[in-house]
Amino acid sequence: MKTIDLIRHENLLQLISEAGSVQAVASKAGKSNAQISQLKTRSTHSGTGKPRSVGDMLARELEKAFNKPPRAGFFV
């Protein structure tokens, strides 16, 4: 069974593909290119040492920005 982190990462990659670029996703969601890029590559968080992942708040923001169904839909 896939974890929520994996599902959200796959869905982020799908959004980037649909939008055409990291920059397009960042712009539409009102986030920085660096933030979306770090989530895309799952770069390690310097404070925790864990891979960066899409949290609940960002998931809701992305759903809203891209008109995806909330919670039970695109970003779980």
Backbone as a printed PyTorch tensor [residue, N CA C, xyz], in Angstrom:
tensor([[[  0.8380,  -1.1860,   0.0000],
         [  0.0000,   0.0000,   0.0000],
         [  0.8830,   1.2490,   0.0000]],

        [[  0.5250,   2.2210,  -0.8070],
         [  1.3010,   3.4600,  -0.9100],
         [  1.0460,   4.3530,   0.2990]],

        [[  2.0870,   5.0410,   0.7190],
         [  1.9410,   6.0060,   1.8100],
         [  1.3710,   7.3040,   1.2590]],

        [[  0.8500,   8.1250,   2.1320],
         [  0.3060,   9.4160,   1.7190],
         [  1.4070,  10.2840,   1.1090]],

        [[  2.6290,  10.1910,   1.6500],
         [  3.7510,  10.9670,   1.1000],
         [  4.0330,  10.5690,  -0.3450]],

        [[  4.0100,   9.2650,  -0.6150],
         [  4.2690,   8.7850,  -1.9690],
         [  3.1460,   9.1980,  -2.9270]],

        [[  1.9100,   9.0680,  -2.4830],
         [  0.7630,   9.4720,  -3.3180],
         [  0.8470,  10.9580,  -3.6470]],

        [[  1.1270,  11.7690,  -2.6330],
         [  1.2110,  13.2220,  -2.8630],
         [  2.3840,  13.5680,  -3.7740]],

        [[  3.4950,  12.8700,  -3.6390],
         [  4.6460,  13.1340,  -4.5090],
         [  4.3050,  12.7880,  -5.9550]],

        [[  3.6880,  11.6330,  -6.1620],
         [  3.2790,  11.2410,  -7.5140],
         [  2.3030,  12.2530,  -8.1060]],

        [[  1.3820,  12.7310,  -7.2840],
         [  0.4050,  13.7140,  -7.7620],
         [  1.0620,  15.0620,  -8.0530]],

        [[  2.0600,  15.4250,  -7.2670],
         [  2.8040,  16.6510,  -7.5510],
         [  3.5100,  16.5250,  -8.8890]],

        [[  4.1370,  15.3890,  -9.1370],
         [  4.8060,  15.1690, -10.4230],
         [  3.8040,  15.2470, -11.5760]],

        [[  2.6100,  14.7310, -11.3460],
         [  1.5600,  14.8140, -12.3640],
         [  1.1580,  16.2710, -12.6120]],

        [[  1.0120,  17.0500, -11.5400],
         [  0.6750,  18.4750, -11.6910],
         [  1.7510,  19.2070, -12.4850]],

        [[  3.0090,  18.9270, -12.1750],
         [  4.1200,  19.5690, -12.8790],
         [  4.0620,  19.2170, -14.3580]],

        [[  3.7750,  17.9650, -14.6550],
         [  3.6570,  17.5300, -16.0400],
         [  2.4970,  18.2370, -16.7400]],

        [[  1.3430,  18.2850, -16.0840],
         [  0.1630,  18.9360, -16.6580],
         [  0.3960,  20.4350, -16.8680]],

        [[  1.0440,  21.0740, -15.8910],
         [  1.2730,  22.5180, -15.9590],
         [  2.4120,  22.8690, -16.9010]],

        [[  3.3130,  21.9270, -17.1320],
         [  4.4110,  22.1550, -18.0570],
         [  5.7440,  22.4580, -17.4170]],

        [[  5.7400,  22.8420, -16.1390],
         [  7.0110,  23.1410, -15.4670],
         [  6.8010,  23.3500, -13.9740]],

        [[  7.8960,  23.2650, -13.2450],
         [  7.8840,  23.5820, -11.8170],
         [  7.4650,  25.0330, -11.6350]],

        [[  7.9900,  25.8980, -12.4770],
         [  7.6870,  27.3250, -12.3860],
         [  6.2000,  27.5830, -12.5530]],

        [[  5.5480,  26.8690, -13.4670],
         [  4.1180,  27.0600, -13.6930],
         [  3.3100,  26.6480, -12.4620]],

        [[  3.6970,  25.5490, -11.8280],
         [  3.0070,  25.1010, -10.6110],
         [  3.2250,  26.1180,  -9.4940]],

        [[  4.4650,  26.5290,  -9.3150],
         [  4.7910,  27.4850,  -8.2600],
         [  4.0180,  28.7850,  -8.4420]],

        [[  3.9900,  29.2840,  -9.6460],
         [  3.3080,  30.5390,  -9.9360],
         [  1.8200,  30.4350,  -9.6450]],

        [[  1.1910,  29.3880, -10.1290],
         [ -0.2540,  29.2210,  -9.9540],
         [ -0.6230,  28.9980,  -8.4880]],

        [[  0.2570,  28.3340,  -7.7430],
         [ -0.0060,  28.0520,  -6.3350],
         [  0.4730,  29.1670,  -5.4100]],

        [[  1.1710,  30.1710,  -5.9690],
         [  1.6750,  31.2580,  -5.1380],
         [  2.8340,  30.8410,  -4.2570]],

        [[  3.6340,  29.8980,  -4.7350],
         [  4.7900,  29.4000,  -3.9880],
         [  6.0650,  29.7070,  -4.7540]],

        [[  7.2100,  29.5350,  -4.1040],
         [  8.4740,  29.7850,  -4.7840],
         [  8.8500,  28.5820,  -5.6470]],

        [[  9.6100,  28.8740,  -6.7050],
         [ 10.1180,  27.7960,  -7.5570],
         [ 10.9550,  26.8260,  -6.7200]],

        [[ 11.7450,  27.3720,  -5.8110],
         [ 12.6290,  26.5370,  -4.9830],
         [ 11.8190,  25.5530,  -4.1440]],

        [[ 10.7230,  26.0150,  -3.5620],
         [  9.9100,  25.1410,  -2.7230],
         [  9.3500,  23.9700,  -3.5290]],

        [[  8.7830,  24.2560,  -4.6750],
         [  8.1980,  23.1960,  -5.5030],
         [  9.2980,  22.2800,  -6.0400]],

        [[ 10.4310,  22.8450,  -6.4120],
         [ 11.5510,  22.0420,  -6.8960],
         [ 12.0630,  21.0970,  -5.8110]],

        [[ 12.1670,  21.5900,  -4.5870],
         [ 12.6270,  20.7520,  -3.4770],
         [ 11.6430,  19.6230,  -3.1950]],

        [[ 10.3630,  19.8990,  -3.3360],
         [  9.3600,  18.8510,  -3.1610],
         [  9.4350,  17.8360,  -4.2980]],

        [[  9.6690,  18.3340,  -5.5110],
         [  9.7710,  17.4520,  -6.6720],
         [ 10.9220,  16.4610,  -6.5030]],

        [[ 12.0670,  16.9470,  -6.0600],
         [ 13.2470,  16.0970,  -5.9260],
         [ 13.3300,  15.4020,  -4.5650]],

        [[ 12.3940,  15.7360,  -3.6750],
         [ 12.3630,  15.1880,  -2.3150],
         [ 13.7030,  15.4300,  -1.6140]],

        [[ 14.2090,  16.6570,  -1.7690],
         [ 15.4910,  16.9960,  -1.1460],
         [ 15.3740,  16.8600,   0.3730]],

        [[ 16.4970,  16.5940,   0.9990],
         [ 16.5380,  16.3840,   2.4400],
         [ 16.3900,  17.7070,   3.1800]],

        [[ 15.5100,  17.7250,   4.1560],
         [ 15.3130,  18.8960,   4.9980],
         [ 16.5120,  19.0040,   5.9360]],

        [[ 17.1400,  20.1770,   5.9570],
         [ 18.3660,  20.3390,   6.7480],
         [ 18.1250,  20.1790,   8.2450]],

        [[ 16.9410,  20.4970,   8.7070],
         [ 16.6540,  20.4010,  10.1380],
         [ 16.3030,  19.0060,  10.6110]],

        [[ 15.5490,  18.2810,   9.7970],
         [ 15.0720,  16.9680,  10.2230],
         [ 15.8270,  15.8060,   9.5910]],

        [[ 16.4700,  16.0610,   8.4500],
         [ 17.1630,  14.9990,   7.7390],
         [ 16.2230,  14.1170,   6.9330]],

        [[ 14.9330,  14.4520,   6.9230],
         [ 13.9430,  13.6680,   6.1900],
         [ 13.6780,  14.3020,   4.8240]],

        [[ 13.2310,  13.4890,   3.8660],
         [ 12.8960,  14.0540,   2.5530],
         [ 11.7140,  15.0200,   2.6740]],

        [[ 11.7720,  16.0980,   1.9120],
         [ 10.6620,  17.0600,   1.9220],
         [  9.4390,  16.4130,   1.2900]],

        [[  8.2690,  16.7390,   1.8420],
         [  7.0360,  16.1590,   1.3200],
         [  5.9140,  17.1960,   1.3710]],

        [[  4.8730,  16.9290,   0.6050],
         [  3.7030,  17.8140,   0.5500],
         [  2.8830,  17.5890,   1.8150]],

        [[  2.7780,  18.6300,   2.6350],
         [  1.9960,  18.5480,   3.8640],
         [  0.5200,  18.8200,   3.6120]],

        [[ -0.2730,  18.7060,   4.6630],
         [ -1.7190,  18.8870,   4.5540],
         [ -2.1050,  20.2550,   4.0110]],

        [[ -1.5070,  21.3100,   4.5510],
         [ -1.8710,  22.6630,   4.1440],
         [ -1.5310,  22.9040,   2.6700]],

        [[ -0.3390,  22.5140,   2.2650],
         [  0.0570,  22.6990,   0.8700],
         [ -0.8110,  21.8480,  -0.0510]],

        [[ -1.1550,  20.6460,   0.3800],
         [ -2.0270,  19.7870,  -0.4280],
         [ -3.3510,  20.4920,  -0.7060]],

        [[ -3.9350,  21.1060,   0.3300],
         [ -5.2100,  21.8260,   0.1490],
         [ -5.0270,  23.0210,  -0.8000]],

        [[ -3.8930,  23.7440,  -0.6530],
         [ -3.6230,  24.9020,  -1.5100],
         [ -3.4660,  24.4850,  -2.9770]],

        [[ -2.7700,  23.3780,  -3.2090],
         [ -2.5840,  22.8910,  -4.5750],
         [ -3.9050,  22.4210,  -5.1760]],

        [[ -4.7070,  21.7340,  -4.3710],
         [ -6.0240,  21.2980,  -4.8480],
         [ -6.8550,  22.5050,  -5.2900]],

        [[ -6.8530,  23.5210,  -4.4710],
         [ -7.6380,  24.7180,  -4.7800],
         [ -7.0940,  25.4290,  -6.0240]],

        [[ -5.7870,  25.6050,  -6.0950],
         [ -5.1660,  26.3180,  -7.2160],
         [ -5.3930,  25.5940,  -8.5430]],

        [[ -5.4550,  24.2670,  -8.5010],
         [ -5.5790,  23.4920,  -9.7350],
         [ -6.9570,  22.8560,  -9.9100]],

        [[ -7.9150,  23.3260,  -9.1140],
         [ -9.2990,  22.8460,  -9.2020],
         [ -9.4040,  21.3240,  -9.1450]],

        [[ -8.6890,  20.7480,  -8.1940],
         [ -8.7460,  19.3020,  -7.9740],
         [ -9.7090,  19.0300,  -6.8260]],

        [[-10.3420,  17.8570,  -6.8100],
         [-11.2680,  17.5570,  -5.7140],
         [-10.5530,  17.5740,  -4.3650]],

        [[-11.1500,  18.1770,  -3.3540],
         [-10.5040,  18.2810,  -2.0480],
         [-10.4490,  16.9490,  -1.3070]],

        [[ -9.4150,  16.8040,  -0.4990],
         [ -9.1450,  15.7120,   0.4250],
         [ -9.2970,  14.3120,  -0.1460]],

        [[-10.4890,  13.8470,  -0.3920],
         [-10.6700,  12.4700,  -0.8590],
         [-10.2660,  12.3400,  -2.3170]],

        [[ -9.8350,  13.4380,  -2.8860],
         [ -9.4840,  13.4250,  -4.2830],
         [ -7.9940,  13.3920,  -4.5360]],

        [[ -7.5080,  14.4160,  -5.1630],
         [ -6.1720,  14.4140,  -5.7430],
         [ -5.0360,  14.2480,  -4.7320]],

        [[ -5.0130,  15.0450,  -3.6850],
         [ -3.8950,  14.9940,  -2.7440],
         [ -4.2190,  14.2880,  -1.4280]],

        [[ -5.2760,  13.5550,  -1.3930],
         [ -5.6800,  12.7220,  -0.2730],
         [ -5.8530,  13.4860,   1.0120]]])
